[in-house]
């Protein structure tokens, strides 16, 4: 496969490895504003935006021609803890034999964040439709959920060399494993089996990945999943029958004997993504709330919703809800936890919020991106 050309669209800003980096994948080829996923003919290339929160407003660099996808959880980007590499999954492609439709892709881009400008230095081929990804806290490996294959792949990371080292069957392809999260000690992982309706548990020992057969109960169809920074809780959020029904955050206590699901916390309708703060005290969830429905649908709403939850022992409670932009896709805390970023898909904007204790406040800052923002990830510090 040819190396993807990189074009610097914004100012020529060097991205420092000691920065506070957040990456936004911006897809141009699939639009959600009509109420369904529509493949746009003759779309321009997808892009990537790099935000450095070492200052505020953050410094922004846009890179052209970095294929990514809105189909799948917005966690199909991951950054190594030292902020030197990023992995960007190309989950889908337009179907050349069926205009207006898409097919699974099987490529992960390796992006060198220390280059000036940052540049793609390699490609990894995985099973079909690589989607949600996580990188271990020590930066030695990553896991990726291959949604159309029902598998999870382990990627070894050695400096700037990234390669598939193992692939494990997790479920039948139609059950759609969509995301995967690694525990802070690197010894286990959970994977959200979307259509199957459960979290699968995997172990990691001596560099080998294994499926345990243990499944955690969840509410709704799980999509994004995370493990808290202290390794105590696994979280996922699942959609049910759609707006205006209430959906929930599922909380799994990983330290109980045996580990088990302990709570379901109502958060709103249509959770697309959520993220936990670097200190583990807050969860921010973005919800469609009817903004993803067609404008002629009587349930259509102009705004999505941002729900903030605070840690209470081995669960979380809602402490704030506020409107956000339409069709919010990804949400992320800056690596220092001082800011919150929300992607607003159809208006091609990132909305920035300031974190103040257990609440957030809209700063009024808006960052325009070259295409429809679809995936979002911050660097996780070791």
C-alpha positions in Angstrom: 0.0 0.0 0.0 1.3 3.4 -0.9 2.3 5.8 1.9 -0.4 8.3 2.5 0.6 11.8 1.6 0.4 14.3 4.4 -0.5 17.9 3.8 -0.2 20.5 6.5 -3.4 22.6 6.3 -2.9 24.8 9.3 0.1 26.7 10.5 3.3 24.7 10.6 3.2 24.0 14.3 5.7 21.5 15.7 4.0 18.9 17.9 6.0 18.5 21.1 6.3 15.0 22.6 5.9 16.7 26.0 2.6 18.4 25.0 -1.0 17.7 26.1 -2.2 16.1 22.9 -5.7 15.3 21.7 -6.4 13.9 18.2 -9.6 14.3 16.3 -10.3 12.1 13.3 -12.5 14.0 10.7 -14.3 11.9 8.1 -15.5 13.4 4.8 -17.1 10.5 3.1 -20.0 9.5 5.4 -22.7 12.0 6.5 -25.1 11.3 9.4 -27.2 14.5 9.2 -30.1 12.9 7.3 -30.8 10.4 10.0 -28.9 7.5 8.5 -25.3 6.9 7.3 -25.0 8.3 3.7 -21.9 7.8 1.7 -21.1 11.0 -0.2 -20.0 10.8 -3.8 -16.7 12.4 -4.7 -15.9 13.3 -1.1 -12.6 15.0 -0.3 -10.0 13.1 1.7 -10.5 12.5 5.4 -8.3 14.4 7.8 -6.8 14.5 11.3 -6.6 17.4 13.7 -3.9 17.5 16.4 -4.7 19.7 19.5 -1.9 20.6 21.9 -3.5 21.7 25.3 -0.2 22.8 26.8 -1.7 26.2 26.1 -5.3 27.4 25.9 -6.8 27.8 23.5 -4.9 24.8 22.2 -2.5 24.9 19.3 -4.1 23.1 16.3 -2.5 21.3 13.4 -4.6 19.8 10.6 -3.3 16.9 8.5 -5.0 16.0 5.2 -5.5 12.5 3.7 -5.6 10.4 6.8 -8.4 7.8 6.3 -10.7 7.2 9.3 -14.3 6.4 9.9 -17.5 7.5 11.7 -18.8 3.9 11.5 -17.8 2.4 14.9 -17.0 3.9 18.3 -15.1 7.2 18.4 -12.2 5.3 20.1 -10.6 4.2 16.8 -7.6 6.5 17.6 -5.0 5.9 20.3 -1.9 7.8 21.4 1.1 6.2 23.1 1.7 7.5 26.6 5.0 9.3 25.5 3.0 11.0 22.8 5.4 9.9 20.1 3.1 7.7 18.1 -0.6 7.5 17.3 -2.6 4.7 15.8 -5.6 5.6 13.5 -7.9 3.0 12.3 -9.5 3.1 8.8 -12.6 1.1 9.6 -14.6 1.5 6.4 -14.3 2.4 2.7 -16.9 3.4 0.1 -18.1 0.2 -1.8 -16.7 0.6 -5.3 -19.4 -1.9 -6.6 -22.3 -0.4 -4.8 -22.4 3.5 -4.8 -23.8 5.0 -1.6 -22.8 2.0 0.5 -19.7 1.2 2.5 -17.6 -1.9 3.2 -15.1 -2.8 6.0 -11.5 -1.7 5.6 -8.6 -3.4 7.4 -5.9 -0.8 7.9 -4.4 1.0 10.9 -2.1 4.0 10.2 1.0 4.6 12.3 1.5 8.3 12.8 4.8 9.8 14.0 3.9 12.7 16.2 7.5 13.9 16.6 8.0 14.5 12.9 7.7 18.1 11.6 5.0 18.0 10.4 3.6 14.8 11.9 3.6 12.0 9.2 2.3 8.6 8.6 5.2 6.2 8.7 3.5 2.9 8.2 0.4 0.8 7.8 -0.8 -2.3 9.6 -3.3 -4.8 8.1 -5.7 -6.4 10.6 -8.9 -8.4 10.4 -11.8 -6.5 8.8 -13.1 -3.2 10.3 -10.6 -2.3 13.0 -12.5 -0.2 15.4 -12.0 0.7 19.1 -8.4 0.6 20.3 -6.4 0.9 23.5 -2.7 1.2 24.2 -1.1 -0.2 27.4 0.1 2.2 30.0 3.7 1.1 29.5 3.3 1.7 25.7 4.5 -1.8 24.8 1.4 -3.0 23.1 -2.1 -2.1 21.9 -5.3 -4.0 21.4 -7.8 -3.4 18.6 -11.3 -4.7 18.2 -12.0 -5.9 14.6 -15.7 -5.4 14.5 -16.6 -7.3 11.2 -14.5 -10.3 12.2 -15.4 -10.8 15.9 -11.7 -10.7 16.8 -9.3 -8.7 19.0 -5.7 -8.2 17.7 -2.6 -7.5 19.8 -0.2 -5.0 18.3 3.4 -5.0 19.5 5.0 -1.5 19.8 8.8 -1.2 19.8 9.9 2.3 19.2 8.3 3.3 15.9 7.8 -0.3 14.9 4.2 -1.6 15.2 3.1 -5.0 14.1 0.3 -7.5 14.7 1.6 -10.1 17.2 -1.6 -12.1 17.8 -5.3 -12.2 17.0 -7.9 -13.9 19.3 -11.5 -14.9 18.4 -13.9 -13.2 20.8 -17.3 -13.7 19.2 -19.1 -14.5 16.0 -18.7 -11.7 13.4 -22.4 -10.8 13.6 -22.0 -10.1 17.3 -19.7 -7.2 16.5 -16.9 -6.7 19.0 -16.6 -2.9 18.9 -14.2 -1.6 21.5 -11.5 -2.9 24.0 -10.0 -1.4 27.1 -6.8 -2.5 28.9 -6.4 -2.5 32.7 -3.7 -0.1 34.1 -1.4 -3.1 35.1 -1.7 -4.5 31.6 -2.9 -7.9 32.9 -6.5 -8.0 31.6 -8.9 -6.3 29.1 -12.6 -6.0 28.5 -14.2 -5.9 25.1 -17.6 -4.6 24.3 -19.6 -7.1 22.2 -22.1 -4.8 20.7 -24.8 -6.9 19.0 -24.1 -9.7 21.5 -25.0 -7.4 24.4 -22.1 -8.2 26.9 -18.6 -7.3 27.9 -16.0 -10.1 27.3 -13.0 -10.6 29.6 -9.5 -11.3 28.3 -6.3 -11.9 30.1 -2.8 -10.8 29.1 0.1 -12.9 30.4 3.7 -13.2 29.2 2.8 -11.1 26.1 -0.1 -13.4 25.2 -3.8 -12.6 24.9 -6.4 -15.1 25.9 -10.2 -15.1 26.0 -11.5 -16.3 29.5 -15.1 -17.0 28.6 -16.3 -14.7 31.4 -19.0 -12.3 30.3 -20.3 -9.3 32.2 -24.0 -8.3 31.9 -24.7 -4.8 30.5 -27.8 -2.7 29.8 -28.4 -2.0 26.1 -26.0 -2.7 23.3 -22.4 -1.8 24.6 -20.3 0.3 22.3 -17.4 2.2 24.0 -15.8 0.7 27.0 -13.1 1.9 29.5 -11.4 0.8 32.7 -10.9 3.4 35.5 -7.3 4.6 36.1 -7.2 2.7 39.4 -8.2 -0.5 37.7 -11.3 -0.9 40.0 -14.1 -0.4 37.6 -15.0 -1.3 34.0 -17.6 0.9 32.3 -19.7 0.7 29.2 -22.7 2.5 27.8 -25.4 0.9 25.6 -28.2 2.1 23.4 -31.7 0.6 23.5 -34.7 1.3 21.3 -33.8 5.0 20.7 -34.9 8.5 21.7 -36.6 9.5 24.0 -36.0 6.3 26.0 -33.4 6.5 28.8 -30.1 4.6 28.3 -27.6 3.8 31.0 -23.9 3.5 32.0 -23.1 0.0 33.1 -20.6 -0.3 36.1 -18.6 -3.4 36.7 -16.7 -3.9 40.0 -13.4 -5.5 38.9 -12.1 -5.8 42.5 -15.1 -7.7 44.0 -14.8 -11.4 44.5 -15.9 -12.5 42.0 -15.8 -9.4 39.7 -19.4 -8.5 38.7 -21.7 -5.9 37.3 -22.9 -3.7 40.2 -24.9 -0.8 38.8 -26.8 0.7 35.9 -26.9 4.5 35.9 -29.4 6.3 33.6 -27.6 9.0 31.6 -29.9 9.9 28.7 -30.7 8.7 25.2 -28.3 7.4 22.6 -24.9 7.4 24.2 -22.4 7.6 21.4 -19.3 7.8 23.5 -18.0 8.5 27.0 -14.7 9.0 28.7 -13.3 8.9 32.2 -11.1 11.7 33.5 -7.4 11.1 34.1 -7.9 11.1 37.9 -10.9 8.7 37.6 -13.2 11.1 39.4 -15.5 12.1 36.5 -17.1 10.5 33.5 -18.4 12.6 30.6 -20.9 11.0 28.2 -22.2 12.5 24.9 -25.7 11.5 23.8 -27.6 11.9 20.6 -30.9 12.8 22.3 -32.7 12.8 18.9 -30.2 15.1 17.1 -29.2 12.2 14.9 -32.8 11.8 13.6 -34.0 13.2 10.3 -35.3 16.8 10.5 -38.8 15.7 9.5 -38.9 13.1 12.3 -41.2 14.5 15.1 -38.6 13.3 17.6 -35.8 15.3 16.1 -33.9 17.7 18.4 -31.4 20.4 17.4 -28.9 19.6 20.2 -27.2 16.6 21.7 -26.5 16.3 25.4 -23.5 16.2 27.6 -23.9 14.3 30.9 -21.3 14.5 33.6 -21.1 11.9 36.4 -18.9 11.9 39.5 -17.4 8.9 41.3 -19.2 7.6 44.4 -17.3 4.6 45.7 -17.7 1.8 43.2 -20.2 3.6 41.1 -21.0 7.0 39.6 -23.9 9.5 39.8 -25.1 12.2 37.4 -24.1 15.6 38.7 -24.7 17.7 35.5 -26.5 17.7 32.2 -26.2 20.4 29.5 -26.9 20.8 25.8 -24.1 20.4 23.3 -23.9 20.5 19.6 -25.8 18.2 17.2 -24.8 14.6 16.7 -22.0 14.6 19.3 -19.6 11.8 18.3 -16.4 11.7 20.5 -15.7 13.2 23.9 -12.3 13.4 25.7 -10.6 15.1 28.6 -7.3 16.8 28.0 -4.4 14.8 29.4 -4.2 17.1 32.4 -8.0 16.8 33.0 -8.5 20.6 32.9 -10.6 20.7 29.7 -13.3 18.6 28.0 -13.6 18.3 24.2 -16.8 17.4 22.4 -17.1 16.6 18.6 -20.2 18.0 16.8 -20.4 16.0 13.6 -22.6 17.9 11.1 -21.4 21.4 12.0 -17.7 20.3 11.8 -16.8 21.8 15.2 -15.1 20.8 18.4 -16.7 22.4 21.5 -14.4 23.1 24.5 -15.4 23.0 28.1 -13.5 23.9 31.3 -13.5 21.3 34.1 -14.2 22.8 37.6 -14.4 20.2 40.3 -17.4 18.0 39.6 -18.9 20.4 37.0 -17.9 21.6 33.5 -18.6 25.0 31.9 -18.7 25.9 28.2 -15.7 28.1 27.4 -17.3 29.4 24.2 -14.2 28.3 22.3 -15.0 26.4 19.0 -12.5 24.8 16.8 -13.5 24.2 13.1 -12.1 21.1 11.5 -11.7 20.2 7.8 -14.4 17.4 7.8 -17.0 15.9 10.0 -15.4 15.0 13.4 -15.9 11.3 14.1 -13.3 10.0 16.5 -11.5 11.5 19.4 -8.7 10.5 21.8 -6.3 12.1 24.3 -3.0 10.7 25.4 -3.2 8.7 28.6 -0.2 9.4 30.9 1.5 6.4 32.5 
